[in-house]
Amino acid sequence: MRTLLKVTIPVEAGNARITDGTLPRTMESILSDLKPEASYFFANNGERSALIVFDLKEPSQIPAIAEPFFIAFNAKVEFHPVMNLQDLQKALSGIENAVKKYHTATAARAA
């Protein structure tokens, strides 16, 4: 399942890893293991952050994916299932069915 991983590194931990020179090397190692489709780095609310899109094959992988970020950077991590345009197009029939089913039920209760 295509998954968006948001990583937020606290300022103190990020500064320590930059100062000792390990941040780039550690991030490269983690990403090499993860093999992301894409990764982006930015400042968010004054903290170093990353958005990483990768294929989560099964939920049992989550701890092994999160742990390197916890250990190396004392980071906060968030996992979010995401879709690209093709995934969304495939999902449209299910969305339409849900709208028909629940919009009708909601409209009937409101009447």
JOVENKA-V463205 format. One line per field, one symbol per residue. phi: phi as a letter, one per 40 degrees, with the letter a starting at -180 (. if undefined). A space follows every 10 residues. Layout:
BEGIN
phi=???
END
This chain:
BEGIN
phi=.cbbbbbbbd dccccccccc gcdccccccc ccccfccaab bacbfgbcba bbbacccadc cddcccddcc ccbfccbbbb cbbccccccc cdcccccccc cccccccccc c
END
